[in-house]
């Protein structure tokens, strides 16, 4: 068995890559990751250079990991700007670094892809060792794995990686029959506020429709991408995803794409683009042509919850950040990342900082749980 690094995911056959996914998480599918490269979303000029890892034996791909050489920390959602600043203050280069992650996607899932067989755990450890070895061979400052799932975390703990966590807000399906029954589980104040927000959208004459990728036409895709661009422009950020990539998702992952289009008099004025796996809905991109009170919550949260209830999905992960999600039925959930730091002096300093950060996060989590939106009886 030997490690090989690939400058394009298209160097690896899609069937071989996808056979290693332990579940049907769309973000680590060959279609999603290769689509980013084919349609201009992965580019060294924006800090991303593909360097995917494959473990091969006798011409067979045994395990793999989406890997990138990063020239900055944009599009990662695990923030290490202060680490880079500390390196610069000491006259050292933090970039490039090695990153195992899904670009622009703060969603938990498998990163060390080793199938479902009895050898999966050992192959994951081999992948982790190969990532560290490549970072050392290239004399990089560090290697990172973001938004690890439980199995990946078990393969990394105790292997010289520093663990870091954060909080996101996820919705869990407790078997409610419909949205109204979900509302009855909330406290009176939270239930009343959600009804008020939904009524505000209805009074504005806006109707929302939900479609899958194969149910969207060219005009729908242009509208959704336009909303995405508008959000990034409003926040002063550089949009990384192209219209061609959006269309690619509809073509290659048609039933994984879930789009919410909000219309007034047949004209789309807002929209949200999501992805789904067999059991989870993932909120991704949102935007609007005009401001309407409550519309963001309707398109990004309430339509998603209704979709999960209709289709029997177990959870809804609407994206990073946002304490406002707590009041709308989303509860705090830990996310985990892992970091290998080459310089032992910086490793020791970062480890101390992470211990302090973890203590603060524990306290923050306790405070969040104390403000659960659900009624005490639930």
C-alpha positions as CSV (number, residue, x, y, z in Angstrom):
1,X,0.0,0.0,0.0
2,X,1.3,3.4,-0.9
3,X,0.1,7.0,-0.7
4,X,-0.3,9.0,-3.9
5,X,-1.3,12.7,-4.0
6,X,-3.6,13.9,-6.8
7,X,-3.7,17.5,-8.2
8,X,-7.3,16.9,-9.5
9,X,-10.0,14.7,-8.3
10,X,-10.7,13.7,-11.9
11,X,-7.5,11.6,-11.7
12,X,-9.5,9.2,-9.5
13,X,-12.5,7.4,-11.0
14,X,-15.8,8.6,-9.5
15,X,-16.9,5.0,-8.8
16,X,-13.7,4.2,-6.9
17,X,-14.0,7.4,-4.8
18,X,-17.7,7.1,-4.0
19,X,-17.3,3.4,-3.1
20,X,-15.2,4.6,-0.1
21,X,-17.9,6.9,1.3
22,X,-19.3,5.3,4.5
23,X,-22.6,7.0,4.0
24,X,-24.3,9.1,1.3
25,X,-23.1,12.5,2.5
26,X,-23.3,14.6,-0.7
27,X,-20.4,16.9,0.3
28,X,-17.7,14.2,0.0
29,X,-19.2,12.8,-3.2
30,X,-17.0,12.8,-6.3
31,X,-19.6,14.9,-8.1
32,X,-19.6,17.7,-5.5
33,X,-15.8,17.9,-5.0
34,X,-14.9,17.4,-8.7
35,X,-17.5,19.9,-9.6
36,X,-15.8,22.6,-7.5
37,X,-12.6,22.1,-9.5
38,X,-14.2,21.8,-12.9
39,X,-16.2,25.0,-12.6
40,X,-13.6,27.4,-11.2
41,X,-14.4,27.3,-7.5
42,X,-11.0,25.7,-6.6
43,X,-8.2,27.9,-7.7
44,X,-4.7,28.7,-6.4
45,X,-5.4,32.4,-6.9
46,X,-8.1,32.2,-4.2
47,X,-6.0,30.0,-1.9
48,X,-7.1,26.5,-2.9
49,X,-4.9,23.9,-4.6
50,X,-6.2,20.3,-4.8
51,X,-3.8,17.8,-3.3
52,X,-6.1,14.8,-2.7
53,X,-4.8,11.7,-1.0
54,X,-5.3,8.2,-2.2
55,X,-4.0,5.0,-0.6
56,X,-3.4,2.5,-3.4
57,X,-2.6,-1.2,-3.5
58,X,-2.1,-3.2,-6.7
59,X,-3.9,-0.6,-8.7
60,X,-6.8,-0.5,-6.3
61,X,-7.9,2.5,-4.3
62,X,-8.3,1.4,-0.6
63,X,-8.9,4.8,1.1
64,X,-8.9,8.5,0.2
65,X,-9.3,12.0,1.7
66,X,-10.2,15.4,0.1
67,X,-7.0,17.4,0.7
68,X,-5.9,20.9,-0.2
69,X,-2.8,23.1,0.0
70,X,-4.2,26.3,1.4
71,X,-2.6,29.7,0.9
72,X,-5.0,31.4,3.3
73,X,-7.8,30.5,5.7
74,X,-10.8,31.6,3.6
75,X,-13.8,29.2,3.2
76,X,-12.9,26.9,6.1
77,X,-15.2,28.1,9.0
78,X,-12.6,26.9,11.6
79,X,-10.9,30.1,12.3
80,X,-7.1,30.1,12.8
81,X,-6.3,33.7,11.8
82,X,-4.7,34.3,15.2
83,X,-2.4,31.3,14.7
84,X,-1.3,32.7,11.3
85,X,-0.8,36.1,12.9
86,X,1.4,34.6,15.6
87,X,3.6,32.9,13.0
88,X,4.0,36.2,11.1
89,X,4.9,38.1,14.2
90,X,7.8,35.6,14.7
91,X,8.9,35.9,11.1
92,X,7.6,32.5,10.1
93,X,5.3,31.3,7.3
94,X,2.0,29.8,8.4
95,X,0.9,29.4,4.8
96,X,0.7,27.2,2.8
97,X,-0.8,24.6,5.1
98,X,-2.5,21.3,4.4
99,X,-6.2,21.0,4.9
100,X,-8.5,18.0,4.9
101,X,-12.0,19.4,4.5
102,X,-14.9,20.2,2.2
103,X,-14.4,23.7,0.7
104,X,-16.9,26.3,1.7
105,X,-19.0,23.8,3.7
106,X,-19.1,23.9,7.5
107,X,-20.9,20.5,7.7
108,X,-19.9,17.6,9.9
109,X,-19.2,14.4,8.0
110,X,-16.6,11.8,6.9
111,X,-13.3,13.2,5.7
112,X,-11.2,10.0,5.9
113,X,-12.9,7.8,3.4
114,X,-12.2,4.1,4.0
115,X,-15.5,2.3,3.2
116,X,-17.5,0.2,5.7
117,X,-15.3,-2.9,6.0
118,X,-13.5,-4.4,9.0
119,X,-10.3,-2.6,7.9
120,X,-11.9,0.9,7.9
121,X,-10.6,2.0,11.2
122,X,-7.0,1.0,10.4
123,X,-7.2,2.6,7.0
124,X,-8.4,5.9,8.5
125,X,-5.4,5.9,10.8
126,X,-3.1,5.3,7.8
127,X,-4.7,8.3,6.1
128,X,-4.1,10.5,9.1
129,X,-0.5,9.3,9.2
130,X,0.0,10.0,5.5
131,X,-1.5,13.5,5.9
132,X,1.0,14.3,8.7
133,X,3.8,12.8,6.7
134,X,3.0,14.9,3.6
135,X,2.9,18.1,5.7
136,X,6.3,17.2,7.2
137,X,7.8,16.3,3.8
138,X,6.7,19.6,2.3
139,X,7.9,21.4,5.4
140,X,4.5,23.0,6.0
141,X,3.5,24.7,9.2
142,X,0.6,22.4,9.9
143,X,-2.1,20.0,8.8
144,X,-5.8,20.3,9.7
145,X,-9.0,18.2,9.4
146,X,-12.2,20.2,9.8
147,X,-15.7,19.1,10.9
148,X,-14.8,15.5,11.7
149,X,-17.5,12.9,12.3
150,X,-17.3,10.5,15.2
151,X,-15.3,7.8,13.4
152,X,-12.7,10.2,12.0
153,X,-12.3,11.8,15.5
154,X,-11.6,8.4,17.0
155,X,-8.8,7.8,14.3
156,X,-7.2,11.2,15.1
157,X,-7.3,11.3,18.9
158,X,-4.0,10.5,20.5
159,X,-2.1,10.6,17.3
160,X,-0.4,13.9,17.8
161,X,-3.4,16.0,16.6
162,X,-4.8,18.8,18.7
163,X,-8.5,18.7,19.1
164,X,-10.7,21.8,18.8
165,X,-14.4,22.2,19.1
166,X,-17.2,24.7,18.5
167,X,-20.9,25.0,18.5
168,X,-23.5,24.8,15.8
169,X,-27.3,24.8,16.0
170,X,-29.1,21.7,14.6
171,X,-32.8,20.7,14.5
172,X,-33.7,17.1,15.5
173,X,-36.8,15.4,14.4
174,X,-38.7,14.0,17.4
175,X,-41.3,12.3,15.3
176,X,-43.7,15.2,14.9
177,X,-46.4,14.7,12.3
178,X,-46.3,18.2,10.9
179,X,-45.1,21.7,11.6
180,X,-48.0,22.6,13.9
181,X,-47.2,19.6,16.1
182,X,-43.6,20.7,16.2
183,X,-44.7,24.2,17.4
184,X,-46.7,22.7,20.3
185,X,-43.4,21.4,21.7
186,X,-42.0,24.9,22.0
187,X,-42.5,27.3,24.8
188,X,-45.5,29.7,24.3
189,X,-43.3,32.7,23.6
190,X,-41.2,30.9,20.9
191,X,-44.3,29.4,19.3
192,X,-46.1,32.8,19.1
193,X,-43.0,34.4,17.6
194,X,-42.7,31.8,14.8
195,X,-46.3,32.1,13.9
196,X,-46.0,35.9,13.8
197,X,-42.9,35.7,11.5
198,X,-44.7,33.2,9.1
199,X,-47.8,35.4,9.1
200,X,-45.7,38.4,8.1
201,X,-44.4,36.6,5.0
202,X,-47.9,35.6,4.1
203,X,-49.3,39.1,4.4
204,X,-46.5,40.3,2.1
205,X,-48.1,38.1,-0.6
206,X,-45.1,35.8,-0.8
207,X,-45.5,32.0,-1.4
208,X,-42.6,29.6,-1.0
209,X,-42.2,26.5,-3.1
210,X,-39.7,23.6,-2.6
211,X,-38.1,21.9,-5.6
212,X,-35.4,19.3,-6.1
213,X,-32.5,19.9,-8.5
214,X,-34.1,18.1,-11.4
215,X,-37.3,20.3,-11.0
216,X,-35.4,23.6,-11.6
217,X,-35.2,25.3,-15.0
218,X,-32.5,27.6,-16.2
219,X,-34.3,30.7,-14.9
220,X,-34.5,29.2,-11.4
221,X,-30.8,28.5,-11.4
222,X,-30.0,32.0,-12.4
223,X,-32.2,33.4,-9.7
224,X,-30.7,31.1,-7.0
225,X,-27.2,32.1,-8.0
226,X,-28.1,35.7,-8.1
227,X,-29.5,35.5,-4.6
228,X,-26.2,33.9,-3.5
229,X,-24.2,36.7,-5.1
230,X,-26.4,39.3,-3.5
231,X,-25.7,37.9,0.0
232,X,-22.0,37.9,-0.5
233,X,-22.0,41.4,-1.9
234,X,-24.1,42.7,1.1
235,X,-21.5,41.2,3.5
236,X,-18.5,42.5,1.5
237,X,-17.2,38.9,0.8
238,X,-16.0,37.4,-2.4
239,X,-18.4,34.8,-3.8
240,X,-16.6,31.6,-4.6
241,X,-19.2,29.5,-6.3
242,X,-20.1,29.9,-10.0
243,X,-23.4,29.5,-11.7
244,X,-21.9,26.6,-13.6
245,X,-21.3,24.8,-10.3
246,X,-24.8,25.4,-9.2
247,X,-26.1,23.9,-12.4
248,X,-23.6,21.0,-12.1
249,X,-25.2,20.2,-8.7
250,X,-28.6,20.0,-10.3
251,X,-27.3,17.7,-13.0
252,X,-25.2,15.3,-11.0
253,X,-27.0,15.4,-7.6
254,X,-30.5,16.1,-8.7
255,X,-32.4,14.6,-5.8
256,X,-29.8,15.8,-3.2
257,X,-30.5,19.4,-4.2
258,X,-33.4,21.1,-2.3
259,X,-34.2,24.6,-3.3
260,X,-36.7,27.0,-1.7
261,X,-38.0,29.7,-4.1
262,X,-40.0,32.5,-2.6
263,X,-42.3,34.2,-5.1
264,X,-44.6,37.2,-5.3
265,X,-46.8,37.4,-8.4
266,X,-44.7,34.6,-10.0
267,X,-41.5,36.5,-9.6
268,X,-38.8,35.0,-7.4
269,X,-37.7,37.6,-4.9
270,X,-35.7,35.3,-2.6
271,X,-34.4,31.8,-2.4
272,X,-32.4,29.2,-0.4
273,X,-30.3,26.4,-1.8
274,X,-29.8,23.3,0.4
275,X,-28.5,19.7,0.0
276,X,-29.7,16.5,1.6
277,X,-28.5,13.1,2.5
278,X,-30.9,10.2,3.2
279,X,-31.3,11.4,6.8
280,X,-30.1,15.0,7.0
281,X,-30.9,18.4,5.4
282,X,-28.1,20.9,5.1
283,X,-28.8,24.6,4.7
284,X,-26.3,26.3,2.4
285,X,-26.9,29.5,0.5
286,X,-29.6,32.2,0.8
287,X,-30.3,35.6,-0.7
288,X,-33.1,38.1,-1.5
289,X,-33.8,41.0,-3.9
290,X,-35.7,42.9,-1.2
291,X,-36.1,42.9,2.6
292,X,-39.3,41.3,3.9
293,X,-39.7,40.7,7.6
294,X,-39.5,37.1,8.5
295,X,-38.6,35.9,5.0
296,X,-35.0,34.8,5.9
297,X,-36.4,32.6,8.7
298,X,-39.1,31.2,6.4
299,X,-36.9,30.3,3.5
300,X,-33.9,29.1,5.5
301,X,-35.5,27.4,8.6
302,X,-39.2,26.9,8.5
303,X,-39.4,25.5,5.0
304,X,-36.5,23.2,5.8
305,X,-38.2,21.9,8.9
306,X,-41.4,21.2,7.0
307,X,-39.4,19.4,4.3
308,X,-37.8,17.2,7.0
309,X,-41.1,16.4,8.5
310,X,-42.7,15.5,5.1
311,X,-39.7,13.3,4.1
312,X,-38.9,11.8,7.4
313,X,-35.4,13.2,7.7
314,X,-33.8,13.0,11.2
315,X,-32.1,16.3,11.4
316,X,-31.5,19.7,9.8
317,X,-28.1,21.4,9.9
318,X,-28.7,25.0,8.7
319,X,-25.1,26.1,8.7
320,X,-22.5,27.8,10.9
321,X,-23.2,30.3,13.7
322,X,-26.3,32.1,14.6
323,X,-27.7,32.1,18.2
324,X,-31.0,33.3,16.7
325,X,-31.5,29.7,15.5
326,X,-31.9,28.6,19.2
327,X,-35.3,30.5,19.5
328,X,-36.5,28.6,16.4
329,X,-36.0,25.1,17.5
330,X,-32.3,24.5,16.8
331,X,-30.2,23.2,19.7
332,X,-26.5,23.4,20.3
333,X,-24.3,20.6,18.9
334,X,-20.5,20.2,19.2
335,X,-18.4,20.3,16.1
336,X,-14.8,19.0,16.1
337,X,-11.7,19.8,14.2
338,X,-8.1,18.4,14.5
339,X,-4.8,20.2,14.0
340,X,-1.2,19.0,13.7
341,X,1.4,21.7,14.3
342,X,4.9,21.0,13.1
343,X,6.8,23.4,15.3
344,X,6.8,22.0,18.9
345,X,6.9,25.5,20.4
346,X,3.8,26.6,18.5
347,X,2.2,23.3,19.2
348,X,2.6,23.8,23.0
349,X,1.3,27.4,22.8
350,X,-1.7,26.5,20.7
351,X,-2.5,23.5,22.9
352,X,-2.6,25.9,26.0
353,X,-4.9,28.3,24.1
354,X,-7.2,25.5,23.0
355,X,-7.6,24.3,26.6
356,X,-8.6,27.8,27.7
357,X,-10.9,28.0,24.7
358,X,-12.5,24.7,25.5
359,X,-13.3,25.8,29.1
360,X,-15.1,28.9,27.7
361,X,-17.0,26.8,25.1
362,X,-18.2,24.5,27.9
363,X,-19.6,27.4,29.8
364,X,-21.1,28.8,26.7
365,X,-22.8,25.5,25.9
366,X,-24.3,25.3,29.4
367,X,-25.7,28.8,29.0
368,X,-27.2,27.8,25.6
369,X,-28.8,24.7,27.0
370,X,-30.3,26.7,29.8
371,X,-32.2,28.7,27.2
372,X,-33.8,25.8,25.3
373,X,-36.8,26.9,23.2
374,X,-38.7,23.7,24.1
375,X,-41.3,23.6,26.8
376,X,-40.2,21.9,30.0
377,X,-42.4,18.9,29.5
378,X,-40.4,17.9,26.4
